[in-house]
Amino acid sequence: MMLPRLLFCAQMLLVLTGCGDRTPAESAAPQPPALSFTAQQATQALAHVTGLVEQCTPRDAGTAGAEKAARWIRDRLAERGVDARIDRFTDPTPRGPKPFFNVLATLPGTGDGWIVLLSHFDTMSGIGEGFQGANDSGSSTGLLIELAAILRAAGPLPHTILCGFMDGEECMLAYSDRDGFHGSRRLARQMKAEGRSVKAVILMDMVGDRDLKLTMPRNGTGALRLLALKAAEATGDRDRIGLFDGIVYDDHQAFLDCGFPAVNLIDFEFGSAPGLNDYWHTPADTLDKLSVESLLTTGRIVQEMVNRLSH
């Protein structure tokens, strides 16, 4: 009667030994790579900004210049291996119905949830024929093109990444339900109607100023504001970003209104002296005011935020 018991014990020993052969690393799900944003990539981002300004100025919303800029962005993304589409739509404005052109690049992930990275590319109308809009918002547009290329090259991440280049952020006369934020309102409402599970919306605006001081307005999700501070601390850029107790209405607001978590990284001291914003929406918003170092700082922070959201 001992033989069955001995066989049973031997079988149990094999099972336990087999389980013991698996290490914790083998049992755990594979982690996505921790990506970094480098000086070389920041230099390329500034080259994108330069190309946009030199080839697509002006690019006021509702004009042929904006459509040309949208095609230019799509083509630059394609050169970096990123598939993008132009979402053309018509919206009412104080000057009648106008066409708008969002550029959308979707990088599919391996699981549920979306991370949305945003910039607008249109320029403020009425400034003048040669108005560059280099910082507002050529800077974030060039940076987002490069971030999209990095994320695509990394392969699938746990969450789908949507890189959205918004048209119609600037108003034609005065911000209202019919003037300004056309692209972001459309995209946010589309994602809500489609039932998208959005983990984070990160907006970049005016991020290339040589004297960079990013702020995050109070109308933003607290957890994402904290995440940005922790990311900046990890990258050594904590002195370049802070909290702003005021409210700034920008493209992230449409996502907040739809119930999505969102944060705005913006430098609202773009001027001739500390504390001033006198270059904003003037002919002084030119390429010579930008720097690779500022794009590097913003790129590092945003990339680290994506890393942390993906783990």
TORVEXZA-267136 format. One record per residue: residue in three letters; y, z, x of N, C-alpha, C, O in turn. Coordinates in steps of 0.001 Angstrom, whole numbers, plus 500000, padded with zeros to 6 digits. Atoms other than C-alpha are relative to their C-alpha. Example, Ala and Ser with C-alpha at 12.3 -4.5 7.8 and 13.67 -1.06 7.14 Angstrom:
ALA498810500000500890495500507800512300501200500000500900501181500665501936 SER498810499940499180498940507140513670501090500730499230502198500899499739 
# end
This chain:
MET498774500000500815500000500000500000501277500000500849502375499898500302 MET498823499995499127502331500115503019500538498603500266501711498458500610 LEU499586501348499627502445496322503507501180499496499167502145499002499750 PRO498840500461500782504759495455500564501293500706500400502362500098500452 ARG498786499256499632507137498235501619500545499509501342501756499392501527 LEU499564500507498702507194496948505205500664498631499876501663498362500544 LEU499394501315500224507909493394503999501385500136499391502319499431499773 PHE498707499794500647510706494652501789501050500456501018502181499970501026 CYS499061499506498983512293496548504683500404498900500967501562498801501372 ALA499682501112499093512033493507506921500972499027499372501885498539500038 GLN499089500915500693513725491329504304501414500571499932502396499856500131 MET498686499368500066516540493824503887500685499985501361501901499813501447 LEU499429500028498659517015493961507651500577498634500314501643498533500922 LEU499496501355499782517391490170507768501288499773499236502228499176499760 VAL498789500173500807519941490244504955501178500713500633502263500147500770 LEU498906499225499409521990492983506566500443499414501332501634499381501642 THR499650500619498715521807491313509973500816498738499784501779498486500509 GLY499255501223500301522986488026508452501424500290499599502350499584500000 CYS498644499631500404525943489743506842500815500463501197502011500188501294 GLY499272499476498853526819491440510100500443498938500967501340499175501775 ASP499619501064499073527023488120511932501370499428499692501983498815500567 ARG498712500575500386530182487152510022501123500923500427501145502101500070 THR498847499222499548533375488320511656501077499972498929501068499086498075 PRO498897500017500969536496489238509640500779498700500025501219498224498979 ALA499236501250499895538221486098510961499298498869499276499933498003498672 GLU500753501061500656535380483930509656500001500183498489499936499210497739 SER500046499727501435535411485641506265501339499740499337501384499378498162 ALA498673500138500590539163485420505738500346498530499787499854497647500490 ALA499529501359500248540843482350504285500880499554501155501615500371501709 PRO499176500486498894542497480145506926501480500129499679501916499858498560 GLN498568499817500169546166480870507429500746498745500452500337498105501421 PRO499221501158499565548792478090507623500695500294501321500959501454501639 PRO499338499772498721550447477575510993501413500526499811502102500156498860 ALA498620499517500011553670479451511708500860498947500690500754498753501901 LEU499204501095499470556167476633512173501325500525500544501830501552500090 SER498704499635499439559341476816514243500909498780499993500452497638500030 PHE498984501046499985562563474824514202500669500037501360501201501073501759 THR499589500029498602563627473713517681501361499328500190501898498701499278 ALA498728500639499664566796472552519415499894498483499918500852497818499523 GLN500200501441500103565352469047519592500089499542498546500678498502498250 GLN499947500355501419564916469003515833501406500182499435501829499422498564 ALA498609499827500421568435470362515337500864498837500468501757498391499748 THR499280501169499502569751467540517511499729498787499122500638498010498831 GLN500344501103500889567887465062515324500664500166498641501089499188498027 ALA499330499742501278569310466729512218501467499578500061501984498980499117 LEU498604500413499860572842466207513533500118498482500054501097497918499565 ALA500000501467499996571967462557514183499892499453498577500518498444498250 HIS500077500406501406570989462268510509501358500160499317501789499287498564 VAL498677499762500604574335463783509491500966498894500430501707498348499612 THR499111501036499472576169461325511725499727498664499333500657497958498944 GLY500349501261500646574277458380510280500445499948498557500959498928498097 LEU499582499950501407574944459480506709501509499807499879501978499040499039 VAL498541500087500058578663459899507372500489498609500392501369498052499736 GLU499522501289499504579068456664509317499612498832499101500321497826499048 GLN500483501120500803577078454504506909500205500178498498500086499216497739 CYS499913499741501444577675456152503531501225500833499663501110501865499000 THR498745499321500305581316457235503332500943499026499307501166497923499807 PRO500286498769500748582544457892500720498727499854499164498185498757499031 ARG501194499992500838579611458859498490500230500892498781499416501753498447 ASP499644499212501179581334460302495443498977499789498887498455498688498715 ALA500956500063501094579077461073492494500425498957498973501607498798498669 GLY499726500993501033578779458334489911500501498672500526500962497833499753 THR499501501241499396579694455561492361498881499278500743497802499826500968 ALA500962500768499203577901452829494272499763500654501356498687500504501934 GLY500162499312498725578497454896497417498919501071499940498172501254500901 ALA501044498985500158576286457692496072498625499353499927497662499869500494 GLU501287500702500076573529455215495227499583499508501390498410499594501755 LYS500300500447498639573760453770498740499508501170500855498574501025501643 ALA500409498821499249573501457284500178498590500436499620497803500823500484 ALA501349499621500446570423458038498069498945499098500638497903499573501089 ARG500952500920499372568693454919499368499900500273501500498816500200502079 TRP499992499697498563569722455805502920499137501226500292498348501213501238 ILE500803498787499817568195459298502599498516499692499817497690500118500624 ARG501398500373500236564972457881501128499433499235501195498298499479501605 ASP500480500807498873564703455393504007499841500837501266498898500625502028 ARG500143499140498819565309458040506690498751500881499864498037501103500842 LEU501215499218500224562589460195505138498761499154500267497809499618500894 ALA501148500889499784560216457223505146499748499777501482498598499713501917 GLU500152500169498554560883456712508849499316501196500653498676501060501695 ARG500637498783499471559698460292509417498666500279499319498094501357499480 GLY501304499853500636556568459742507338499998500778498713498940501218498264 VAL499891499230501233557841461475504203500245499056498828501231498319498817 ASP499825500817501198557376459735500858501010500670499069500922501869498804 ALA498989499467500915560337460169498528500295498960498934500096497762499137 ARG499620500904501079561486458704495253501418500335499553501896501455499731 ILE498660499812500549564898458238493677499889500150498491499381499263497805 ASP499962499751501441565296459745490225501385499609499501502348500361499655 ARG498727500486500525568043457686488604500146500430498556499232500240497754 PHE499753499580501378569576459113485443501482499872499687502312499740500587 THR498611500101500454572761458924483413500381501298499309499610501836498515 ASP499505498754500580574824461969482444501427499794499502502177498999500068 PRO498601500051500432578026462431480450500900500716501005500516501738501573 THR499003499383499123581115463223482545501362499861499332501481499143498339 PRO498656500183500557584850463566481835500503498560500092501455498185499407 ARG499624501405499847585088459921482925498984499073499348498867497903499713 GLY500994500798500703582355458729480611498632500126500649498503500779501685 PRO501340499934499417578623458311481258499980499373501396500539498301501626 LYS500080500474498623577858457917484960498557500078500495497793500932500047 PRO501344499933499418574693457168486966499950501005501152500908501156501910 PHE500231499054498906573278459797489322498642499706500620497776499089500000 PHE501174500409499231570576459558491971499460501175500823499870501373501966 ASN500682498957499228568448462540492994498922499366500884498243498425500473 VAL501080500433499108566144461995495972499010501154500117499383502262500503 LEU501001498941500086562895463949495669498805499676500887498191498619500747 ALA501169500139499127560205464390498335499078501182499737499446502331499984 THR500971498959500330557114466332497240498887500008501036498237498989501270 LEU501054499809499008554731467688499886498936500883499356499108502100499290 PRO500990499226500769551575468753497995499377501124500818499096500960502005 GLY500647498859499369550093472160498795498561500136499556498069499350498746 THR501409499790500295546582473498498586499772500937498820498649501051498331 GLY500151499052501093547250476051495853501126499890498999501897498931499007 ASP498955499980501016549503476961492971501322500453500609501356501065501677 GLY498691499533499588553201477573493303500790498946500759500235498132501498 TRP499093500959499379556205475598494479501090500741500758501558501793500322 ILE498810499584499276558885476197497100500952498810499984500576497705500373 VAL499018501072500135562046474159496502501100500204501038501744501252501072 LEU498909500002499028564445473356499355501039498991499533500705497846499232 LEU498962500821500624567780471949498203501197499761500904501568500600501725 SER498681500338499464570888470196499462500634499015499035499927498316498308 HIS499360501126500700573480468021497781500580499060501046500891499470502165 PHE499524500987499020574678464821499425501295499318499583501893498604500389 ASP498796500684500464577627463653497310501253500667500554501230501832500952 THR498718499485499532581257464074498350500939500242498824500786499653497754 MET498995499701501012584174465494496384500863498770499760501337498142500707 SER499196501177500321586041462749494567501486500310500131501914501458500007 GLY498554499864499964589743462148494985500585500436501321501796500636501404 ILE499474499550498706590039463193498651500597498840500786501595499005501489 GLY499501501159499264590524459708500052498868499126500472497724499571500567 GLU501009500996499664588697456591501158499198500387501231498003500099501286 GLY500698499669498770587802457943504600499409501396500038498988501857501099 PHE500493498624500031586678461399503467498532500048500402497692499419499758 GLN501357499972499457583536462221505478499075500971499273497901500667499062 GLY500886498975500550582239465371503821498890500349500976497730500489500589 ALA501015499797498954580480466063507115499274501327499834498053501400499977 ASN500631498692500207579880469746506439499584500187498551498510500721498272 ASP500251499861501436580055469637502639499744498617499389500696497967498957 SER501139499249499533577411468536502444499073499074500783497865499012500557 GLY500823500780499090576296466108505079499115500880500862497987500505501183 SER500734499145499065575185469028507258498650500428499442497636500311500130 SER501273499545500569572530470399504904499085498830499671497862498975499682 THR500816501184500276571383466886504006499233499572501252498026499334501194 GLY500674500345498751570645466016507640498957501028500383497884500679500875 LEU500941498933499671568977469393508126498755499916499119497640500100499608 LEU501143500052500900566767468980505052499106498797500290497890498884500119 ILE500830501146499591565613465522506182499063500428501126497875500104501107 GLU500821499585498856564387467089509426498988501069499603497848501035500067 LEU500945498987500471562817470106507720498841499354499239497689499759499392 ALA501052500694500747560915467766505398499002499352500954497795499387500711 ALA500883500646499025559536465881508413499092501020500686497909500755500905 ILE500800498949499354558381469114510082498896500486499067497745500628499479 LEU500967499479500963556662470372506943498914498977499692497752499342499515 ARG501021501034500247554922467043506323499025499926501161497815499825500956 ALA500856500114498821553617466906509888499048501181500136497989501059500752 ALA500840498804499897552199470432509552498754499911499145497823500696499325 GLY501141500086500903549778469311506862500206500880498784501232501551498670 PRO499820499252501251549199470944503482500208501499500240499467502121501001 LEU499743498570499992550659474434503087499450500595498701499091499847497792 PRO500538499406501226549499476948500457500784499639498740500215499589497650 HIS499170500333501149552412476004498190500549498587500156500801498131501272 THR499359501310499971553784472603497268501475500177500355502154501049499814 ILE498595499964499587557143471986498942500717498815499357500296497669499513 LEU499153501056500548559772470022497041501327500018500741502067500999500670 CYS498709500159499335562695468801499158500874499153499091500622497963498901 GLY499162500679500979565437467897496711501408499765500518502108500706500893 PHE498650500395499580568603466008497668500769499672498729500522498650498088 MET499361500070501300570945466485494739501271499151500026502086499233500945 ASP498771500742500242573577464088493492500809500750498939500257501528498162 GLY499165499465501075576519465133491333500280501474500067500590502087499045 GLU499635498576499900577062468632492690501505500183499821501956501101499135 GLU498543499896500085580787468036493052500492499570498614499929498678497980 CYS499414500372501292582923467893489933500965498829500188501434498556501293 MET499023501086499978585144464962489044501401500508499667502392500037500226 LEU498714499410500384587902467020487415499973501513500139500721502079500936 ALA500131498538499950586872470662486821498591500366499561498068499792498605 TYR501396499657500299583454472316486770499842500462498551500598501296498053 SER500315499656501383581969472550483281498581499529499715497894499036500610 ASP501339500466500367578775471763481396499854498490500139498737497977500203 ARG500023501459499893579728468079481689500569499506501326500759498305501515 ASP499345500405498753581218468099485168499510500864501157499852502042501256 GLY500553499294498853579365469063488351498578500484499769498168500717498632 PHE501382499495500013575812470203489193499064499147499142498106499661498563 HIS500818500883500839574334467179487416498563499919500508497618500044499729 GLY501341500163499440571394466726489780499158501255499898497986501188499528 SER500774498758500014570367470376489991499646500414498576498550500921498339 ARG500337499674501392570582470910486230498828499155499515497932499651498833 ARG501099500871500419568329467908485686498676500451500615497674500566499909 LEU501249499636499332565745468979488279499481501345499498498287501485499237 ALA500441498676500463565663472633487178499398499916498600498365500527498328 ARG500520500122501366565185471671483527498686499223499968497801499528499168 GLN501259500734499909562485469161484452498866500928500423497789500912499828 MET501051499125499496560549471777486413499632501072498977498470501467498876 LYS500289499024501054560867474288483591499175499359498889498208499953498411 ALA500735500693501060559683471745481008498565499695500420497659499679499587 GLU501337500303499489556707470895483238499178501259500274498011501173500658 GLY500712498744499799555783474575483515499699500318501449498696500970501740 ARG500232499762498574556088474688487298500135501492500337501039502176499857 SER499932498634499498555380478018488962500781499982501311500232499656502363 VAL499118500100498841558309478246491364500082501352500695500490502349500099 LYS499995498769499210558004480846494110501387500294500559501790501453500662 ALA498669499814499423561453480266495608500763498691499989500191497618500182 VAL499073501116499834564445477946495533500999500418501077501690501426500931 ILE499097499693498887566420477895498800501010498865500115500655497743500476 LEU498922500981499913569755476073498696500745500169501310501061501287501716 MET499168500020498790571611475109501876501261499201499691501187498105499136 ASP498736500681500278575289474177501646501019500406501061501222501593501316 MET498977499747498982577969473840504341499428500847501145499887501962501389 VAL500741499198499023575653474950507157500167499503501437499421499927502321 GLY499863500565498662576924472994510182501242500419500756501428499999501898 ASP498749499564499381580279474669510957499746500605501382498865501450501537 ARG500166499472498639580626475374514700500089501527500028499364502182500777 ASP499843498545500075581747478907513848499213500492498780499793500963497802 LEU500841499767501171578799479514511532499941501477499622499729502348500466 LYS500204498671500564578729482577509299499439499806498592500179499703497614 LEU500645500197501291576200482140506530500157501249499133500112502377499624 THR499978498902500951576563484256503419499062499657498843498712498498498621 MET500815500183501203574419484763500339500711500680498840500771501909498786 PRO499259499434501119576416485219497122499137500919499135497908500842499147 ARG500674499021500854575549487974494662499148499346498925498125499903498528 ASN500825500696500998574285485430492104498851499285500710498855498068500893 GLY501217500461499348570946485058493853498937501061499828499256502224499581 THR501112499068500181567523486672493627499950500988501155499925500591502320 GLY499936498963498975567522489986495481498893499908501027499139500075502222 ALA501131500065499068564071489566496991500163498853500998499756498976502153 LEU499793501133499094565030486180498461501161500258500955501131499808502101 ARG498909499622499095568288487525499867499460500904501115499813500751502285 LEU500615499113499005566276490256501589499084499213500932499063499459502138 LEU500879500832499183563727487697502785500793499234501053500360499132502201 ALA499172500745499060566500485651504400500494500897501128500530500474502283 LEU499551499069498965567823488711506240498865500336500964499073500404502175 LYS501146499693499146564348489564507522499629498795500868499270498945502036 ALA500286501212499230563782485961508577500996499844501141500613499515502264 ALA498966500117498971567090485924510460499811501029501107500059500745502278 GLU500275498975498988566192489160512205498853499556500904498895499761502117 ALA501161500449499224562864487661513291500352498867500953499763498758502028 THR499631501138499155564544484540514707501146500313500953501544499460501746 GLY498890499628499126567333486442516463501347499524499513502291499414500296 ASP498758500549500557570022485130514113500655500937498987501453500498498158 ARG499515499073501025570829488277512143501524500086499970502109500356498921 ASP498543499914499960574455488221513297500681498792499364501905498769499242 ARG499432501217500576574928484794511678499868499938498478500221498925497875 ILE500201500045501447574096485744508081500238501384499404499893502404500000 GLY499737498731500670575189488407505639500019499819498493499731498739497976 LEU499942499998501457575606489294501986501448499878499546502354500410500188 PHE498678500168500595578589488302499829499948500574498595499103500177497793 ASP500044499306501283579377490490496839500601499177498869500517499572497706 GLY499442500855501027581137487678495004498976499004499464497832498958499916 ILE500850501018500634579695484881492878500476498621500429501672498330500391 VAL499715501391499668579524481270494045499107499127499133497884499167499259 TYR500782500917500822578455478695491479499695498755500822500591498065501308 ASP500462501086499145576393476101493293498700499474499386498312499893498295 ASP501187500635500567573243474033492807498862500973499695497998500656498878 HIS501069499035500292571010477136492838500137500621498618499162501124498060 GLN499754499315501265572622478408489630499162499419498856498694500159497990 ALA500794500622501059570801475886487424498570500531499997497957500660498938 PHE501363499466499906567478477260488695499965501454499543499023501868498866 LEU499908498639500511568545480848488087500063499996498474499416500811497817 ASP499863500083501455569526479841484550498679499660499318498466500009498157 CYS501314500358500542566002478459484055498942501065500296497764500874499992 GLY500926498910499742564437481731485201499259499927501314498292500662501516 PHE500662500134498706563468480641488722500715500845501054501940500967501011 PRO499356499261498907564086482812491818500708499036500945500137498025501352 ALA499217500929499190566819481237493918501009500752500859501455501845500510 VAL499015499424499098569164481951496820500828498863500597500343497744500763 ASN499068500977499445572174480145498289500412500438501402500990501511501576 LEU499532499768498634572757479983502057501201499092500226501059497871500306 ILE498767500781499934576376478896502452500983500665500956501059501891501038 ASP498912499513499148579192479221504976501300499641499297501722498484499289 PHE498789500263500768582329479611502916501259500409500761502302500692500171 GLU498827499800499145584631480244505874500073498826500962499872498965502168 PHE499952501254499246585043476663507021501466499625500164502030498877499365 GLY498563500200499892588557476635508366500537500073501407499788500165502380 SER499300500076498717591102476589511141500112501346500701500519501403501861 ALA499963498661499419590897480358511736498993500862499260498634500541498127 PRO500970499133500668588447483184510940500487500460498632501637500871498478 GLY499663499575501353588399483998507244500602498923499130500747499117497923 LEU499410501085500775589949480692506185498935498973499604497896498844500251 ASN500892501063500475588282477884504241500807498717499774500534497950498850 ASP499032501062500255591059475324504627499524498606500413500251497637500195 TYR500565501326499758588827472467505868499226499482498790498985498281498667 TRP500844500329501154586828472519502625500744499065499045501889499319498672 HIS499455500979500945587449469526500339501322499423500475502239499197499686 THR498824500654499432590032468057502711499526498956501007498360498964501400 PRO500379500982498970590074465129505171499602500633501329499078499945502205 ALA500356499320498748589564467754507917498503500306500100498041500761501147 ASP501450499776499975585862468046506986499352498812500711498881497870500076 THR500440501120499161584763465805509868498876500421500948498609501607501139 LEU501164499761499147581832465466512250500306500890501197499440501647501638 ASP499676499217498806583668467063515170500015501497499739500059502287500682 LYS500021498567500339583628470395513301498583500573500012498410501783499859 LEU501398499574500095579805470552513396499405500224501387499948499764502391 SER500689499769498727577394471723516096498491500035499802497991500413498742 VAL501458499903499986573716471452516963499574501460499861498597501756499174 GLU500367498586500008573644475231517457499999500574498589499121501365498244 SER499941499481501365574675475935513863498861499455499143498285500178498331 LEU501140500566500723572078473545512469498700500637500474497783500839499679 LEU501177499323499469569516475175514757499847501380499361498747501761498961 THR500046498669500608570402478624513415499508499933498556498591500659498172 THR500394500110501408570127477578509771498567499508499868497804500008499041 GLY501357500520500055566974475580510404498961501047500335497914501119499692 ARG500944498932499638565279478519512118499822500985498856498699501382498542 ILE500079499013501077566120480884509276499207499448498817498318500121498296 VAL500685500585501156564959478531506517498524499777500308497668500041499464 GLN501398500214499636561782477610508393499221501310499997498074501353499551 GLU500672498699499999560949481287508887499829500525498574498826501171498272 MET500167499614501409561560481934505191498788499296499394497997499914498682 VAL501149500754500510559058479186504358498701500548500586497704500679499876 ASN501185499407499381556585480650506862499566501256499264498386501430498960 ARG500322498720500635556787484060505207499577499817498543498725500554498048 LEU500415500282501377556530482634501698498604499390499944497928499468498918 SER501279500702499963553423480713502786498846500881500453497696500443500431 HIS501060499124499504551493483710504146499776501149499018498921502003499251 
# end
